[in-house]
Amino acid sequence: MAAVRDAHTQLMDDFSKMASDAQSLLSAMASVPGDKVAALRGQVEEVRATALQKVRELQGMARDRAQAADAYVHENPWPLIGAAAVVGFVLGIAVSRD
């Protein structure tokens, strides 16, 4: 679970840096005149907004799935304990055969 949390933290840090860089790019482009630059600025802003929306959606989905998994484990612990015991037993036999 800690590895997932670390990966999530790293992903969010990377995305925050990307969003910050995009905002810096937009700010730098604001002072440059021209129709092509204005069109490019609009495209960058649109992509940035879409990316932010997708990240929010993914965060919501991940949160919902984590809560569902947590609820399932708390409501049905014995099947999972049994499955873990069987896997451990099979691995123990496989390792001890050497």
DSSP file (Angstrom, degrees, kcal/mol; ACC not computed):
  #  RESIDUE AA STRUCTURE BP1 BP2  ACC     N-H-->O    O-->H-N    N-H-->O    O-->H-N    TCO  KAPPA ALPHA  PHI   PSI    X-CA   Y-CA   Z-CA
    1    1 A M     >        0   0    0      0, 0.0     4,-2.2     0, 0.0     5,-0.1   0.000 360.0 360.0 360.0 -34.2    0.0    0.0    0.0
    2    2 A A  H  >  +     0   0    0      1,-0.2     4,-2.6     2,-0.2     5,-0.2   0.868 360.0  54.4 -66.3 -35.5    2.9    2.3    0.7
    3    3 A A  H  > S+     0   0    0      2,-0.2     4,-2.5     1,-0.2    -1,-0.2   0.894 108.7  48.3 -65.2 -39.0    4.3    1.8   -2.8
    4    4 A V  H  > S+     0   0    0      2,-0.2     4,-2.5     1,-0.2    -2,-0.2   0.913 112.1  49.1 -65.6 -42.7    0.9    2.8   -4.3
    5    5 A R  H  X S+     0   0    0     -4,-2.2     4,-2.5     2,-0.2    -2,-0.2   0.903 111.9  48.8 -63.4 -41.6    0.8    5.9   -2.1
    6    6 A D  H  X S+     0   0    0     -4,-2.6     4,-2.6     2,-0.2    -2,-0.2   0.908 112.0  48.6 -64.4 -42.4    4.4    6.8   -3.1
    7    7 A A  H  X S+     0   0    0     -4,-2.5     4,-2.6     2,-0.2    -2,-0.2   0.902 111.8  49.8 -64.2 -40.5    3.6    6.3   -6.8
    8    8 A H  H  X S+     0   0    0     -4,-2.5     4,-2.6     2,-0.2    -2,-0.2   0.926 111.5  48.4 -63.1 -45.1    0.5    8.5   -6.3
    9    9 A T  H  X S+     0   0    0     -4,-2.5     4,-2.5     1,-0.2    -2,-0.2   0.919 112.6  48.3 -61.7 -44.4    2.5   11.2   -4.6
   10   10 A Q  H  X S+     0   0    0     -4,-2.6     4,-2.6     2,-0.2    -2,-0.2   0.910 111.9  49.7 -63.4 -42.5    5.1   11.1   -7.3
   11   11 A L  H  X S+     0   0    0     -4,-2.6     4,-2.6     1,-0.2    -2,-0.2   0.917 112.2  47.1 -63.0 -43.8    2.5   11.3  -10.0
   12   12 A M  H  X S+     0   0    0     -4,-2.6     4,-2.5     2,-0.2    -2,-0.2   0.889 112.1  50.3 -66.8 -38.4    0.8   14.3   -8.4
   13   13 A D  H  X S+     0   0    0     -4,-2.5     4,-2.2     2,-0.2    -2,-0.2   0.927 112.3  47.6 -62.7 -44.8    4.1   16.0   -7.9
   14   14 A D  H  X S+     0   0    0     -4,-2.6     4,-2.4     1,-0.2    -2,-0.2   0.912 113.1  48.0 -62.7 -42.7    5.0   15.5  -11.6
   15   15 A F  H  X S+     0   0    0     -4,-2.6     4,-2.8     2,-0.2     5,-0.2   0.904 109.8  52.2 -66.8 -39.8    1.6   16.7  -12.7
   16   16 A S  H  X S+     0   0    0     -4,-2.5     4,-2.4     1,-0.2    -1,-0.2   0.906 110.3  48.9 -61.7 -40.8    1.8   19.8  -10.5
   17   17 A K  H  X S+     0   0    0     -4,-2.2     4,-2.7     2,-0.2    -2,-0.2   0.911 111.4  49.5 -64.5 -42.1    5.2   20.6  -12.0
   18   18 A M  H  X S+     0   0    0     -4,-2.4     4,-2.5     2,-0.2    -2,-0.2   0.920 111.7  48.2 -63.2 -43.2    3.8   20.2  -15.5
   19   19 A A  H  X S+     0   0    0     -4,-2.8     4,-2.3     2,-0.2    -2,-0.2   0.896 112.1  49.7 -64.0 -39.9    0.8   22.4  -14.7
   20   20 A S  H  X S+     0   0    0     -4,-2.4     4,-2.4    -5,-0.2    -2,-0.2   0.911 111.1  49.0 -64.3 -42.9    3.2   25.0  -13.2
   21   21 A D  H  X S+     0   0    0     -4,-2.7     4,-2.5     2,-0.2    -2,-0.2   0.896 110.6  50.8 -63.6 -40.0    5.4   24.9  -16.3
   22   22 A A  H  X S+     0   0    0     -4,-2.5     4,-2.5     2,-0.2    -2,-0.2   0.904 110.3  49.7 -64.1 -40.5    2.4   25.2  -18.6
   23   23 A Q  H  X S+     0   0    0     -4,-2.3     4,-2.4     2,-0.2    -2,-0.2   0.901 110.6  50.0 -65.2 -39.9    1.2   28.2  -16.6
   24   24 A S  H  X S+     0   0    0     -4,-2.4     4,-2.5     2,-0.2    -2,-0.2   0.901 110.4  50.5 -63.2 -41.1    4.7   29.8  -16.8
   25   25 A L  H  X S+     0   0    0     -4,-2.5     4,-2.4     2,-0.2    -2,-0.2   0.919 110.3  49.3 -62.5 -43.8    4.7   29.1  -20.6
   26   26 A L  H  X S+     0   0    0     -4,-2.5     4,-1.1     1,-0.2    -2,-0.2   0.907 111.2  49.8 -62.2 -41.0    1.3   30.8  -20.9
   27   27 A S  H  X S+     0   0    0     -4,-2.4     4,-0.6     1,-0.2     3,-0.3   0.908 112.0  47.7 -63.8 -41.9    2.6   33.8  -18.9
   28   28 A A  H >< S+     0   0    0     -4,-2.5     3,-0.7     1,-0.2     4,-0.2   0.869 111.4  50.9 -67.1 -36.0    5.6   34.1  -21.1
   29   29 A M  H >< S+     0   0    0     -4,-2.4     3,-1.1     1,-0.2    -1,-0.2   0.694  93.1  76.2 -74.3 -18.7    3.5   33.9  -24.2
   30   30 A A  H 3< S+     0   0    0     -4,-1.1    -1,-0.2    -3,-0.3    -2,-0.2   0.829  94.9  48.8 -63.3 -31.3    1.2   36.6  -23.0
   31   31 A S  T << S+     0   0    0     -3,-0.7    -1,-0.3    -4,-0.6    -2,-0.2   0.544  91.5  92.4 -87.3  -6.1    3.7   39.3  -23.8
   32   32 A V  S <  S-     0   0    0     -3,-1.1     2,-0.1    -4,-0.2    -3,-0.0  -0.785  70.4-143.0 -92.1 122.8    4.4   38.0  -27.3
   33   33 A P        +     0   0    0      0, 0.0     4,-0.1     0, 0.0     2,-0.1  -0.395  47.2  88.5 -80.2 160.4    2.2   39.7  -30.0
   34   34 A G  S  > S-     0   0    0      1,-0.1     4,-1.7     2,-0.1     5,-0.1  -0.260  71.4-107.5 129.4 148.7    0.8   37.9  -33.0
   35   35 A D  H  > S+     0   0    0      2,-0.2     4,-2.3     1,-0.2     5,-0.2   0.880 116.0  52.6 -70.6 -39.7   -2.2   35.8  -34.1
   36   36 A K  H  > S+     0   0    0      1,-0.2     4,-2.5     2,-0.2    -1,-0.2   0.900 110.2  48.5 -64.7 -39.6   -0.3   32.5  -34.2
   37   37 A V  H  > S+     0   0    0      2,-0.2     4,-2.8     1,-0.2    -1,-0.2   0.897 110.2  51.8 -66.8 -40.1    0.9   33.0  -30.7
   38   38 A A  H  X S+     0   0    0     -4,-1.7     4,-2.0     2,-0.2    -2,-0.2   0.901 111.3  47.5 -63.2 -40.4   -2.6   33.8  -29.5
   39   39 A A  H  X S+     0   0    0     -4,-2.3     4,-2.1     2,-0.2    -2,-0.2   0.914 113.3  47.8 -66.1 -42.7   -3.9   30.7  -31.2
   40   40 A L  H  X S+     0   0    0     -4,-2.5     4,-2.7     2,-0.2    -2,-0.2   0.903 109.3  53.5 -63.9 -41.3   -1.1   28.6  -29.6
   41   41 A R  H  X S+     0   0    0     -4,-2.8     4,-2.3     1,-0.2    -1,-0.2   0.909 108.9  49.8 -59.8 -43.1   -1.8   30.2  -26.2
   42   42 A G  H  X S+     0   0    0     -4,-2.0     4,-2.1     2,-0.2    -1,-0.2   0.888 110.8  49.2 -63.2 -40.0   -5.5   29.2  -26.5
   43   43 A Q  H  X S+     0   0    0     -4,-2.1     4,-2.6     2,-0.2     5,-0.2   0.915 110.7  49.6 -66.3 -43.0   -4.5   25.6  -27.4
   44   44 A V  H  X S+     0   0    0     -4,-2.7     4,-2.5     1,-0.2    -2,-0.2   0.920 111.8  48.9 -62.3 -43.4   -2.1   25.3  -24.5
   45   45 A E  H  X S+     0   0    0     -4,-2.3     4,-2.4    -5,-0.2    -1,-0.2   0.893 111.3  50.0 -63.5 -39.7   -4.7   26.6  -22.1
   46   46 A E  H  X S+     0   0    0     -4,-2.1     4,-2.4     2,-0.2    -2,-0.2   0.921 111.9  46.9 -65.1 -44.6   -7.3   24.2  -23.5
   47   47 A V  H  X S+     0   0    0     -4,-2.6     4,-2.5     2,-0.2    -2,-0.2   0.907 112.2  51.2 -63.8 -41.3   -5.0   21.2  -23.1
   48   48 A R  H  X S+     0   0    0     -4,-2.5     4,-2.3    -5,-0.2    -2,-0.2   0.921 111.1  47.3 -61.7 -45.0   -4.1   22.3  -19.6
   49   49 A A  H  X S+     0   0    0     -4,-2.4     4,-2.1     2,-0.2    -2,-0.2   0.897 112.4  49.6 -64.9 -40.8   -7.7   22.6  -18.6
   50   50 A T  H  X S+     0   0    0     -4,-2.4     4,-2.4     2,-0.2    -2,-0.2   0.912 110.6  50.3 -64.3 -42.2   -8.5   19.2  -20.1
   51   51 A A  H  X S+     0   0    0     -4,-2.5     4,-2.4     1,-0.2    -2,-0.2   0.915 109.7  50.3 -63.2 -43.1   -5.6   17.6  -18.3
   52   52 A L  H  X S+     0   0    0     -4,-2.3     4,-2.1     1,-0.2    -1,-0.2   0.905 110.9  49.6 -61.8 -40.8   -6.6   19.1  -15.0
   53   53 A Q  H  X S+     0   0    0     -4,-2.1     4,-2.2     1,-0.2    -2,-0.2   0.920 110.8  49.4 -64.6 -43.5  -10.2   17.7  -15.5
   54   54 A K  H  X S+     0   0    0     -4,-2.4     4,-2.8     1,-0.2    -2,-0.2   0.899 109.4  51.9 -63.1 -41.0   -8.9   14.2  -16.3
   55   55 A V  H  X S+     0   0    0     -4,-2.4     4,-2.6     1,-0.2    -1,-0.2   0.918 109.5  49.7 -62.8 -42.3   -6.7   14.2  -13.3
   56   56 A R  H  X S+     0   0    0     -4,-2.1     4,-2.2     2,-0.2    -1,-0.2   0.911 111.9  48.7 -62.3 -41.3   -9.6   15.1  -11.0
   57   57 A E  H  X S+     0   0    0     -4,-2.2     4,-2.5     2,-0.2    -2,-0.2   0.925 112.1  48.4 -63.6 -44.7  -11.7   12.4  -12.6
   58   58 A L  H  X S+     0   0    0     -4,-2.8     4,-2.7     1,-0.2    -2,-0.2   0.884 110.0  52.0 -63.7 -38.8   -8.9    9.8  -12.1
   59   59 A Q  H  X S+     0   0    0     -4,-2.6     4,-2.5     2,-0.2    -1,-0.2   0.922 110.6  48.4 -63.0 -43.0   -8.5   10.9   -8.5
   60   60 A G  H  X S+     0   0    0     -4,-2.2     4,-2.5     2,-0.2    -2,-0.2   0.917 112.9  47.4 -63.1 -43.8  -12.2   10.4   -7.9
   61   61 A M  H  X S+     0   0    0     -4,-2.5     4,-2.5     2,-0.2     5,-0.2   0.920 113.0  48.6 -64.0 -43.6  -12.2    7.0   -9.6
   62   62 A A  H  X S+     0   0    0     -4,-2.7     4,-2.4     2,-0.2    -2,-0.2   0.908 112.0  49.3 -63.4 -41.8   -9.1    5.9   -7.6
   63   63 A R  H  X S+     0   0    0     -4,-2.5     4,-2.3    -5,-0.2    -1,-0.2   0.926 111.8  48.7 -62.7 -44.9  -10.6    7.1   -4.3
   64   64 A D  H  X S+     0   0    0     -4,-2.5     4,-2.2     1,-0.2    -2,-0.2   0.910 113.1  46.8 -62.2 -43.3  -13.9    5.3   -5.1
   65   65 A R  H  X S+     0   0    0     -4,-2.5     4,-2.5     2,-0.2    -1,-0.2   0.883 111.3  51.1 -68.7 -37.6  -12.1    2.0   -5.9
   66   66 A A  H  X S+     0   0    0     -4,-2.4     4,-2.4    -5,-0.2    -1,-0.2   0.906 111.4  48.1 -65.2 -40.6   -9.9    2.2   -2.9
   67   67 A Q  H  X S+     0   0    0     -4,-2.3     4,-2.5     2,-0.2    -2,-0.2   0.893 111.7  50.0 -66.2 -39.1  -12.9    2.7   -0.6
   68   68 A A  H  X S+     0   0    0     -4,-2.2     4,-2.4     2,-0.2    -2,-0.2   0.914 112.3  47.1 -65.3 -42.5  -14.7   -0.2   -2.3
   69   69 A A  H  X S+     0   0    0     -4,-2.5     4,-2.5     2,-0.2    -2,-0.2   0.911 112.4  49.9 -64.5 -42.7  -11.7   -2.5   -1.8
   70   70 A D  H  X S+     0   0    0     -4,-2.4     4,-2.1     1,-0.2    -2,-0.2   0.920 111.7  48.0 -62.0 -44.3  -11.4   -1.4    1.8
   71   71 A A  H  X S+     0   0    0     -4,-2.5     4,-2.1     1,-0.2    -2,-0.2   0.907 111.2  51.1 -63.6 -41.4  -15.0   -2.0    2.4
   72   72 A Y  H  X S+     0   0    0     -4,-2.4     4,-2.4     1,-0.2    -2,-0.2   0.924 110.2  48.6 -62.6 -44.9  -14.9   -5.5    0.8
   73   73 A V  H  < S+     0   0    0     -4,-2.5    -1,-0.2     1,-0.2    -2,-0.2   0.895 113.4  47.3 -63.7 -39.8  -11.9   -6.5    2.8
   74   74 A H  H  < S+     0   0    0     -4,-2.1    -1,-0.2    -5,-0.2    -2,-0.2   0.841 116.7  43.2 -71.2 -31.7  -13.5   -5.4    6.0
   75   75 A E  H  < S+     0   0    0     -4,-2.1    -2,-0.2     1,-0.2    -1,-0.2   0.780 126.9  29.1 -82.4 -27.7  -16.8   -7.1    5.2
   76   76 A N     X  +     0   0    0     -4,-2.4     4,-0.8    -5,-0.2    -1,-0.2  -0.524  67.7 145.9-132.0  64.6  -15.2  -10.4    3.9
   77   77 A P  H  >  +     0   0    0      0, 0.0     4,-2.3     0, 0.0     5,-0.2   0.867  64.1  63.1 -74.2 -33.0  -11.9  -11.0    5.6
   78   78 A W  H  > S+     0   0    0      1,-0.2     4,-2.8     2,-0.2     5,-0.2   0.890  99.2  50.7 -66.6 -42.0  -12.0  -14.8    5.8
   79   79 A P  H  > S+     0   0    0      0, 0.0     4,-2.3     0, 0.0    -1,-0.2   0.907 114.1  46.6 -60.5 -37.1  -12.0  -15.6    2.1
   80   80 A L  H  X S+     0   0    0     -4,-0.8     4,-2.3     2,-0.2    -2,-0.2   0.883 111.9  49.8 -71.2 -37.5   -9.0  -13.3    1.7
   81   81 A I  H  X S+     0   0    0     -4,-2.3     4,-2.2     2,-0.2    -1,-0.2   0.916 112.2  49.1 -64.5 -42.1   -7.2  -14.8    4.6
   82   82 A G  H  X S+     0   0    0     -4,-2.8     4,-2.4     2,-0.2    -2,-0.2   0.912 110.7  49.5 -63.2 -43.5   -7.9  -18.3    3.2
   83   83 A A  H  X S+     0   0    0     -4,-2.3     4,-2.4    -5,-0.2    -1,-0.2   0.906 111.1  49.5 -63.2 -41.4   -6.6  -17.3   -0.2
   84   84 A A  H  X S+     0   0    0     -4,-2.3     4,-2.5     1,-0.2    -1,-0.2   0.889 110.6  51.0 -64.4 -38.7   -3.5  -15.9    1.3
   85   85 A A  H  X S+     0   0    0     -4,-2.2     4,-2.5     2,-0.2    -2,-0.2   0.912 110.5  48.6 -65.1 -42.6   -2.9  -19.1    3.3
   86   86 A V  H  X S+     0   0    0     -4,-2.4     4,-2.7     2,-0.2     5,-0.2   0.926 112.4  47.9 -63.8 -45.0   -3.3  -21.3    0.2
   87   87 A V  H  X S+     0   0    0     -4,-2.4     4,-2.6     1,-0.2     5,-0.2   0.922 113.0  48.7 -62.1 -43.5   -0.9  -19.1   -1.7
   88   88 A G  H  X S+     0   0    0     -4,-2.5     4,-2.3     2,-0.2    -2,-0.2   0.891 111.7  49.6 -62.3 -40.0    1.6  -19.2    1.2
   89   89 A F  H  X S+     0   0    0     -4,-2.5     4,-2.3     2,-0.2    -2,-0.2   0.932 112.1  46.9 -64.8 -46.8    1.2  -23.0    1.4
   90   90 A V  H  X S+     0   0    0     -4,-2.7     4,-2.5     1,-0.2    -2,-0.2   0.912 113.6  48.1 -63.5 -43.1    1.8  -23.5   -2.3
   91   91 A L  H  X S+     0   0    0     -4,-2.6     4,-2.4    -5,-0.2    -1,-0.2   0.891 109.9  53.4 -64.5 -38.2    4.8  -21.2   -2.3
   92   92 A G  H  X S+     0   0    0     -4,-2.3     4,-2.0    -5,-0.2    -2,-0.2   0.908 110.6  46.1 -62.4 -42.3    6.2  -23.0    0.8
   93   93 A I  H  X S+     0   0    0     -4,-2.3     4,-0.9     2,-0.2    -2,-0.2   0.924 112.4  50.9 -65.4 -44.2    5.9  -26.3   -0.9
   94   94 A A  H  < S+     0   0    0     -4,-2.5     3,-0.4     1,-0.2    -2,-0.2   0.889 113.7  44.1 -62.2 -39.8    7.5  -25.0   -4.1
   95   95 A V  H >< S+     0   0    0     -4,-2.4     3,-1.0     1,-0.2    -1,-0.2   0.861 110.5  54.3 -74.2 -35.2   10.4  -23.5   -2.3
   96   96 A S  H 3< S+     0   0    0     -4,-2.0    -1,-0.2     1,-0.2    -2,-0.2   0.610  90.7  76.2 -77.9  -9.9   11.1  -26.5   -0.1
   97   97 A R  T 3<        0   0    0     -4,-0.9    -1,-0.2    -3,-0.4    -2,-0.1   0.616 360.0 360.0 -76.0 -11.3   11.3  -28.9   -3.0
   98   98 A D    <         0   0    0     -3,-1.0    -1,-0.2    -4,-0.2    -2,-0.1   0.503 360.0 360.0 -69.8 360.0   14.8  -27.8   -3.9
